[in-house]
Amino acid sequence: MNSFRLTKNAMHQLATEYTTPLLVISLEQIEYNYRFLAKYLPRVKVFYAVKANPNDDIVKKAAELGSYFDVASDGEMLQLTRLGIGANRMVYANPYKTPKGLAVANRTGVNKFTFDSESEIYKMAKAVPGGTVLLRVRVDNPKALVDLNKKFGAAVEDVPRLLRIARDQGLDVGGLCFHVGSQSPTAEAHIEALHIVRKLFDNAQKEGFKLRILDIGGGIPIPTLDANIDLAKIAEDINIALEELFPDTEIWAEPGRFICGTAVNLITSVIGTQERNHQKWYFLDDGLYGSFSGVIFDHWEYELEPFKEGELYPSTVAGPSCDSLDVLYRDRMMPKLEIGDLLLTANCGAYTSASATEFNGFAKTPMIIWEDVKNKIK
């Protein structure tokens, strides 16, 4: 799988024209990623997880390609409504919904939901009577970068009871869903989960349910610094299991990182240098409270490409805020850098700008679309 990556020359020209820090989005890469999934998982109805990167241009591109959308809040529903995306293309896939979120769902016409608890059933039945619901099942995956099952998912033994209560409350029990966690390195976790939910589908049928939808969540990885991942093989293995276990079921997926992760580059500048405790320190104009927020929230290790040769030294890389916690990496092997040097970070489209703040008065990093400016690059 390819990945959008600026050249050294393009990085310098963009930094000169737009200053840094700067996020550069490739909509062509968004399309490539979407079509990759369509090729290797042809039965899957894609629900782009807006939380991964809610940038309007990315959302509009996904909509243009035919995507549906996984929304997690009233804000995301209202954003998509503002962009002209119909409620029939959204699933409110937050297992615990706010009163405001349910009110917006009712007002905008969003009527597909996920849940994993009894308390949520009564909330959904009251706010959107007759809504279609998918019960989220817990499928542990310790190999995932972020194991979402530590917080969400009903225990397997609770599934029959929760399905019955949802039916008794007048909800349309459409099916089941699961999420194996972020950056799952092989298809193994997906396949194990598929076997678990196949048994649950069969048991539900014995109780008179006609489950018709399976949502396999996200978790398909993107390239990282320390992993050589065969994405085509992962997708093909998942598809084989789907054909074997769920040949007649409507299949949904909620990719977020996979759609946007490889489509964004970040350009930062060195704004300060220091030597502390016999180690070189480099201060950048973006940090943990900004576009590198994924270091904390997403456990992500970002590439820092200086396009410089020479001896490498153990270095500490820090952000610009006055908080001592704003340190990206310690003991990172880096060449000697000077104030004004530029660093390129590829594969930073997911859970970066989405979780950035304006702490210390630093504005969120501006974004530009690569396809709008690439013809200007000499």
Residue pairs with C-beta under 8 A, 6 or more apart in sequence:
1 33
1 36
1 222
1 223
1 231
1 232
1 262
2 29
2 32
2 262
3 29
3 222
3 223
3 262
3 346
3 347
4 26
4 28
4 29
4 262
4 263
4 264
4 265
4 346
4 370
5 265
5 344
5 346
6 14
6 24
6 265
6 267
6 344
6 346
6 370
8 307
8 344
9 377
9 378
10 374
10 377
11 265
11 267
11 307
11 342
11 344
12 342
13 376
13 377
13 378
14 22
14 24
14 267
14 368
14 373
14 377
15 22
15 267
15 269
15 342
17 376
18 366
18 368
20 267
20 268
20 269
20 285
20 286
20 342
21 266
21 267
21 268
21 269
21 284
21 285
21 286
21 290
21 291
21 365
22 266
22 267
22 365
22 366
22 367
22 368
23 264
23 265
23 266
23 291
23 348
23 352
23 353
23 365
23 366
23 367
23 368
24 264
24 265
24 266
24 267
24 367
24 368
24 369
24 370
25 55
25 57
25 58
25 263
25 264
25 349
25 367
25 368
25 369
25 370
26 263
26 264
26 265
26 369
26 370
26 371
27 57
27 58
27 61
27 263
27 369
27 370
27 371
28 370
28 371
29 262
29 263
30 58
30 61
30 62
30 65
30 259
30 260
30 263
31 61
31 65
33 258
33 259
33 260
33 262
33 263
34 46
34 62
34 65
34 67
34 259
35 65
36 231
36 235
37 44
37 46
37 220
37 235
37 253
37 255
37 258
37 259
38 44
38 46
40 232
40 235
40 236
40 239
41 235
41 238
41 239
41 242
41 251
41 253
42 239
43 239
43 242
43 243
43 251
44 216
44 251
44 252
44 253
45 68
45 250
45 251
45 252
45 253
46 62
46 66
46 67
46 68
46 253
46 255
46 259
47 67
47 68
47 69
47 70
47 91
47 93
47 215
47 252
47 253
47 254
48 59
48 62
48 67
48 68
48 69
48 70
48 254
48 255
48 256
48 259
49 70
49 72
49 93
49 218
49 254
49 255
49 256
49 257
49 259
50 59
50 69
50 70
50 71
50 72
50 76
50 79
50 80
50 256
51 70
51 72
51 76
51 256
51 351
51 354
52 256
52 257
52 259
52 260
52 261
52 349
52 350
52 351
52 354
53 256
53 260
53 264
53 349
53 350
53 351
53 352
53 353
53 354
54 76
54 79
54 354
55 260
55 353
55 367
56 79
56 83
57 367
57 369
58 259
58 260
58 263
58 349
59 69
59 79
59 80
59 83
59 85
60 83
62 69
62 259
63 69
63 83
63 85
63 89
67 89
67 259
68 89
68 90
68 91
68 252
69 76
69 80
69 85
69 89
69 90
69 91
70 90
70 91
70 93
70 254
70 256
71 77
71 80
71 90
71 91
71 92
71 93
71 94
71 110
72 92
72 93
72 94
73 94
73 98
73 101
74 98
74 100
74 101
74 103
74 104
74 105
77 87
77 90
77 92
77 101
77 104
77 105
77 108
77 110
78 104
78 108
80 89
80 90
81 87
81 108
86 109
87 105
87 108
87 109
87 110
87 111
88 109
90 110
90 112
91 110
91 112
91 113
91 114
91 134
91 215
91 252
91 254
92 101
92 105
92 110
92 112
92 113
92 114
93 113
93 114
93 177
93 215
93 254
94 101
94 114
95 114
95 115
95 116
95 117
95 120
95 136
95 152
96 117
96 120
97 105
97 113
97 120
97 123
97 124
102 123
102 124
102 127
102 128
103 127
104 110
105 111
105 113
105 127
105 128
106 127
106 128
110 128
111 128
111 130
111 131
111 132
112 131
112 132
112 133
112 134
112 174
113 124
113 128
113 131
113 132
113 133
113 134
114 133
114 134
114 135
114 136
114 177
114 215
115 121
115 124
115 133
115 134
115 135
115 136
115 162
115 166
116 135
116 136
116 137
116 138
116 152
116 153
116 154
116 162
117 154
117 162
118 161
118 162
118 165
121 133
121 162
121 165
121 166
121 169
121 171
122 169
124 131
124 133
124 171
125 131
125 166
125 169
125 170
125 171
129 170
130 170
130 171
130 172
131 171
131 172
132 171
132 172
132 174
132 213
133 166
133 171
133 172
133 173
133 174
134 174
134 175
134 176
134 177
134 213
134 215
135 154
135 159
135 162
135 163
135 166
135 173
135 175
135 176
135 177
136 152
136 153
136 154
136 176
136 177
136 178
136 179
137 153
137 154
137 156
137 159
137 176
137 177
137 178
137 193
137 196
137 197
137 200
138 149
138 152
138 153
138 154
138 155
138 156
138 178
139 149
139 153
139 178
139 179
139 180
139 189
139 192
139 193
139 196
140 147
140 149
141 147
141 149
141 180
141 181
141 184
141 189
141 219
143 181
143 184
143 185
143 186
143 188
143 189
144 180
144 181
144 182
144 183
144 184
144 189
144 219
145 181
145 182
145 183
145 221
145 298
145 299
145 300
146 181
146 182
146 183
146 298
146 299
147 181
148 179
148 181
148 182
149 179
149 181
152 179
153 178
153 179
154 162
156 196
156 200
159 176
159 200
159 203
159 204
160 203
160 204
160 207
163 173
163 204
163 207
163 209
164 207
166 173
167 173
167 209
173 209
173 211
174 211
174 212
174 213
175 201
175 211
175 212
175 213
175 214
175 215
175 249
175 250
176 197
176 200
176 201
176 211
176 213
176 214
176 215
177 214
177 215
177 216
177 217
177 252
178 193
178 196
178 197
178 215
178 216
178 217
179 217
179 218
179 219
179 254
180 189
180 190
180 193
180 217
180 219
181 189
181 219
182 218
182 219
182 257
182 298
183 219
183 221
183 222
183 224
183 257
184 190
184 219
184 220
184 221
185 221
185 227
185 229
186 234
186 237
187 233
187 234
187 235
187 237
187 238
187 241
189 219
190 216
190 219
190 237
190 238
190 241
191 237
191 238
191 241
193 216
194 216
194 238
194 241
194 242
194 245
194 246
195 245
197 214
198 245
198 246
201 211
201 214
201 246
201 249
204 211
205 211
211 249
212 249
212 250
213 249
213 250
213 251
213 252
214 246
214 249
214 250
214 251
214 252
215 251
215 252
215 253
215 254
216 238
216 242
216 251
216 252
216 253
217 253
217 254
218 253
218 254
218 255
218 256
218 257
218 258
220 231
220 234
220 235
220 238
220 255
220 258
221 227
221 229
221 231
221 234
221 257
221 258
222 229
222 231
222 257
222 258
222 261
222 262
222 347
222 350
223 229
223 262
223 347
224 301
224 347
225 301
225 303
226 301
242 251
256 350
257 349
257 350
257 351
260 349
260 350
261 347
261 348
261 349
261 350
262 346
262 347
262 349
263 349
264 347
264 348
264 349
264 352
264 353
264 367
265 344
265 345
265 346
265 348
266 286
266 291
266 344
266 345
266 348
266 352
266 365
267 342
267 343
267 344
267 345
268 284
268 285
268 286
268 291
268 342
268 343
268 345
269 284
269 285
269 340
269 341
269 342
269 343
270 282
270 283
270 284
270 337
270 338
270 339
270 340
270 341
270 342
270 343
271 283
271 284
271 285
271 320
271 339
272 281
272 282
272 283
272 339
273 280
273 281
273 282
273 283
273 337
273 338
273 339
274 280
274 281
274 283
275 281
276 316
279 313
279 314
279 315
279 316
279 330
279 331
280 313
280 314
280 315
280 316
280 334
280 336
280 337
281 315
281 316
281 317
281 318
282 315
282 316
282 317
282 318
282 334
282 337
283 318
283 319
283 320
284 317
284 318
284 319
284 320
284 328
284 343
285 320
286 292
286 319
286 320
286 365
287 318
287 319
287 320
287 321
287 326
287 328
288 295
288 296
288 319
288 321
288 325
288 326
288 327
288 328
289 319
289 321
289 323
289 326
289 356
289 357
289 359
289 360
289 362
290 319
290 356
290 357
290 362
290 364
290 365
291 345
291 348
291 352
291 353
291 356
291 365
292 302
292 319
292 328
292 352
293 351
293 352
293 355
293 356
293 357
294 300
294 302
294 348
294 350
294 351
294 352
294 355
295 301
295 302
295 328
295 329
297 351
297 355
298 350
298 351
298 355
300 351
301 329
302 328
302 345
302 347
302 348
303 344
303 345
303 346
303 347
304 317
304 329
304 332
304 334
304 343
304 344
304 345
305 343
305 344
305 345
305 346
306 334
306 335
306 337
306 341
306 342
306 343
306 344
307 342
307 344
308 335
308 336
308 337
308 341
309 335
310 335
310 336
311 335
311 336
312 333
312 334
312 335
313 333
313 334
313 335
313 336
314 331
314 332
314 333
315 329
315 331
315 332
315 333
315 334
315 337
316 327
316 329
316 330
316 331
316 332
317 327
317 328
317 329
317 332
317 334
318 326
318 327
318 328
319 326
319 327
319 328
320 326
320 360
320 362
321 359
321 360
321 362
322 360
323 359
323 360
353 364
353 365
353 367
356 364
356 365
357 364
358 364
